[in-house]
């Protein structure tokens, strides 16, 4: 009787171990649940958000996660509000991906970081607590360069070589500081920017970035979009808390 009970319990224990093993295997192969890192505040025109392999039409309050990409049409733009207070204007004909976005107000400052991947187009970034806090890093990467933002208001533009003839501007990465410090870097070196300065890193070259004595003409178009986005955002603030 005792022997039969012992074998029964042993068999049950082996079954439990098998079930536990399968549960561990399934859980270890499950995709982690991604946390919200920001929202779509407002859009105008043809804008798409790609999350994994899924494309969705953005709406006010749509959650953004690491890995999501935002694409705007030729006459469209989007305004993003991020978890640390950063505001990002995704300008027309732009595609940007949120590679990394980590912010913990009570954690170690050095662990707060953000990295955006700009494949083409332009962004205006008003950094929040990641860039303005001590030890945090906020970077926008293009195919040829990167811009580290340490101040309050910046612009990064990437003009791909194939689009150069259409806009009569040299291909490469352009960085501009409206307020605060920033740095534009590539494999050839780095240049620091202060209020009102613009720097340029040529595409497909190891030449170090350099400061420009005058701003390219496309910044006039950027200014128009910024004013339009600011006006719409102001109206939205009055309607939505």
C-alpha positions as CSV (number, residue, x, y, z in Angstrom):
1,X,0.0,0.0,0.0
2,X,2.7,2.4,1.0
3,X,4.8,1.4,-2.1
4,X,1.8,2.0,-4.4
5,X,1.3,5.4,-2.8
6,X,5.0,6.2,-3.2
7,X,5.0,5.3,-7.0
8,X,1.8,7.4,-7.5
9,X,3.4,10.4,-5.9
10,X,6.6,9.9,-7.8
11,X,4.7,9.8,-11.1
12,X,2.7,12.9,-10.2
13,X,5.9,14.8,-9.3
14,X,7.5,13.8,-12.7
15,X,4.3,15.2,-14.4
16,X,4.6,18.4,-12.5
17,X,8.2,18.8,-13.5
18,X,7.3,18.2,-17.2
19,X,4.5,20.8,-17.1
20,X,6.9,23.3,-15.3
21,X,9.5,22.7,-18.0
22,X,7.1,23.4,-20.8
23,X,5.9,26.6,-19.0
24,X,9.5,27.8,-18.7
25,X,10.2,27.1,-22.4
26,X,7.1,29.0,-23.5
27,X,7.7,31.9,-21.2
28,X,11.4,32.2,-22.3
29,X,10.4,32.3,-25.9
30,X,7.6,34.8,-25.6
31,X,8.2,38.3,-26.8
32,X,8.5,40.8,-23.9
33,X,5.7,43.2,-23.3
34,X,6.8,46.6,-24.4
35,X,6.1,49.6,-22.3
36,X,4.6,52.8,-23.6
37,X,7.3,55.5,-24.2
38,X,5.1,58.2,-25.7
39,X,2.0,59.0,-27.6
40,X,0.9,60.6,-30.9
41,X,-0.2,64.0,-29.9
42,X,-1.6,65.2,-33.2
43,X,-1.1,64.7,-37.0
44,X,-1.9,66.4,-40.2
45,X,-2.0,64.8,-43.6
46,X,-1.0,61.2,-44.5
47,X,0.9,59.7,-41.5
48,X,1.5,56.0,-40.6
49,X,2.8,54.3,-37.5
50,X,4.4,50.9,-37.9
51,X,4.5,48.6,-34.9
52,X,6.3,45.4,-35.8
53,X,4.8,44.3,-39.1
54,X,1.6,46.1,-38.5
55,X,0.7,49.5,-39.9
56,X,-1.9,51.6,-38.2
57,X,-3.4,55.0,-38.8
58,X,-2.4,57.3,-35.9
59,X,-4.9,59.0,-33.7
60,X,-4.7,61.3,-30.7
61,X,-3.3,59.3,-27.8
62,X,-2.0,56.3,-29.8
63,X,0.7,54.6,-27.7
64,X,4.2,54.5,-29.0
65,X,6.7,51.8,-28.0
66,X,10.4,51.0,-28.6
67,X,10.7,49.8,-32.2
68,X,7.8,51.7,-33.6
69,X,8.4,53.8,-36.7
70,X,6.6,56.9,-37.9
71,X,6.3,57.8,-41.6
72,X,4.9,61.1,-43.0
73,X,3.8,62.0,-46.5
74,X,5.0,64.9,-48.6
75,X,2.6,67.4,-47.0
76,X,2.1,65.7,-43.6
77,X,3.6,66.0,-40.2
78,X,3.1,64.5,-36.7
79,X,3.7,65.7,-33.2
80,X,4.8,63.2,-30.6
81,X,4.8,63.6,-26.8
82,X,7.3,61.4,-25.0
83,X,7.4,60.0,-21.5
84,X,10.1,62.4,-20.2
85,X,8.4,65.5,-21.6
86,X,10.3,65.6,-24.9
87,X,8.3,66.9,-27.9
88,X,9.2,65.7,-31.4
89,X,7.9,67.2,-34.6
90,X,8.1,64.7,-37.5
91,X,8.3,66.8,-40.5
92,X,7.0,66.1,-44.0
93,X,8.4,63.2,-46.1
94,X,10.2,61.7,-43.0
95,X,10.7,58.2,-41.6
96,X,12.0,57.8,-38.0
97,X,12.1,54.8,-35.7
98,X,12.2,54.8,-31.9
99,X,15.2,52.4,-31.3
100,X,15.6,53.1,-27.6
101,X,13.6,55.1,-25.1
102,X,14.4,54.6,-21.4
103,X,13.5,56.9,-18.6
104,X,13.1,56.3,-14.9
105,X,12.8,59.4,-12.8
106,X,13.9,57.6,-9.6
107,X,16.6,55.4,-11.3
108,X,20.2,56.0,-12.1
109,X,20.5,59.1,-14.4
110,X,23.1,57.3,-16.6
111,X,20.5,54.7,-17.6
112,X,18.1,57.3,-19.0
113,X,18.7,57.3,-22.8
114,X,16.9,57.7,-26.1
115,X,18.0,56.9,-29.6
116,X,16.0,57.7,-32.7
117,X,16.9,56.3,-36.2
118,X,16.2,58.9,-38.9
119,X,16.3,57.2,-42.3
120,X,15.2,60.3,-44.3
121,X,13.5,63.6,-43.7
122,X,13.7,66.0,-40.7
123,X,12.8,66.2,-37.0
124,X,12.5,69.1,-34.6
125,X,13.2,67.9,-31.0
126,X,12.5,69.9,-27.9
127,X,14.2,67.5,-25.4
128,X,12.8,66.8,-22.0
129,X,14.3,65.3,-18.8
130,X,16.5,62.7,-20.6
131,X,18.6,65.3,-22.4
132,X,18.4,68.0,-19.8
133,X,19.0,65.8,-16.8
134,X,22.5,64.9,-15.6
135,X,24.0,61.8,-17.2
136,X,21.2,61.1,-19.7
137,X,21.8,60.8,-23.5
138,X,19.5,61.8,-26.3
139,X,20.8,60.9,-29.8
140,X,19.3,61.0,-33.3
141,X,21.1,58.7,-35.8
142,X,21.1,59.0,-39.6
143,X,22.7,56.5,-42.0
144,X,25.9,58.6,-42.0
145,X,26.1,60.5,-38.7
146,X,24.6,61.1,-35.3
147,X,23.5,64.2,-33.3
148,X,23.6,64.2,-29.5
149,X,21.3,66.8,-28.0
150,X,22.0,68.4,-24.7
151,X,19.9,71.6,-24.9
152,X,16.3,72.6,-25.2
153,X,15.5,72.9,-28.9
154,X,17.2,71.2,-31.9
155,X,16.7,70.2,-35.5
156,X,18.2,67.2,-37.3
157,X,17.8,66.6,-41.1
158,X,19.0,63.8,-43.3
159,X,18.9,64.3,-47.1
160,X,19.6,61.0,-48.9
161,X,21.8,61.1,-52.0
162,X,19.0,60.0,-54.3
163,X,16.9,63.1,-53.3
164,X,19.6,65.7,-53.8
165,X,18.8,66.7,-57.4
166,X,15.2,67.4,-56.5
167,X,15.9,69.9,-53.7
168,X,19.3,71.3,-54.9
169,X,20.9,70.6,-51.6
170,X,24.0,68.5,-50.7
171,X,23.2,65.1,-49.4
172,X,24.1,64.4,-45.8
173,X,23.1,65.2,-42.2
174,X,22.3,68.7,-41.0
175,X,22.1,69.6,-37.4
176,X,20.9,72.9,-36.0
177,X,20.6,74.2,-32.4
178,X,17.9,76.7,-31.7
179,X,18.6,76.7,-28.0
180,X,21.3,74.8,-26.0
181,X,24.3,72.7,-26.9
182,X,24.5,69.7,-29.3
183,X,27.1,67.8,-31.1
184,X,27.1,66.4,-34.7
185,X,29.5,63.4,-35.2
186,X,30.4,60.8,-37.7
187,X,33.4,58.4,-38.3
188,X,35.6,61.4,-39.1
189,X,35.1,63.4,-36.0
190,X,32.7,65.7,-34.1
191,X,31.7,69.4,-34.1
192,X,29.9,71.2,-31.2
193,X,26.9,73.4,-31.8
194,X,25.6,76.3,-29.7
195,X,22.6,78.5,-30.0
196,X,21.8,79.5,-33.6
197,X,24.5,77.3,-35.2
198,X,24.1,74.8,-38.0
199,X,26.5,71.9,-38.8
200,X,26.8,69.6,-41.8
201,X,28.2,66.0,-42.2
202,X,28.6,65.0,-45.8
203,X,27.0,61.7,-46.9
204,X,29.2,58.7,-47.6
205,X,32.4,60.2,-46.5
206,X,34.8,60.1,-43.6
207,X,35.2,63.9,-43.6
208,X,34.5,65.4,-40.2
209,X,31.3,67.5,-39.7
210,X,31.7,71.3,-40.0
211,X,29.8,74.4,-39.0
212,X,28.0,76.3,-41.8
213,X,28.2,80.0,-42.2
214,X,24.6,80.2,-43.5
215,X,21.6,78.0,-43.3
216,X,20.3,75.9,-46.3
217,X,17.1,77.1,-47.9
218,X,15.1,74.1,-46.7
219,X,15.0,75.6,-43.2
220,X,12.5,78.2,-44.5
221,X,10.1,75.3,-45.2
222,X,10.9,73.8,-41.8
223,X,9.9,77.1,-40.2
224,X,6.5,77.1,-42.0
225,X,5.8,73.5,-40.7
226,X,6.9,74.5,-37.2
227,X,4.5,77.4,-37.1
228,X,1.7,75.3,-38.5
229,X,2.4,72.5,-36.0
230,X,2.6,75.0,-33.1
231,X,-0.7,76.6,-34.0
232,X,-2.5,73.2,-34.2
233,X,-0.9,72.0,-30.9
234,X,-2.0,75.2,-29.2
235,X,-5.6,74.7,-30.2
236,X,-5.4,71.1,-29.1
237,X,-4.1,72.1,-25.6
238,X,-7.2,74.2,-25.2
239,X,-9.5,71.3,-26.0
240,X,-7.7,68.4,-24.4
241,X,-6.2,68.5,-20.9
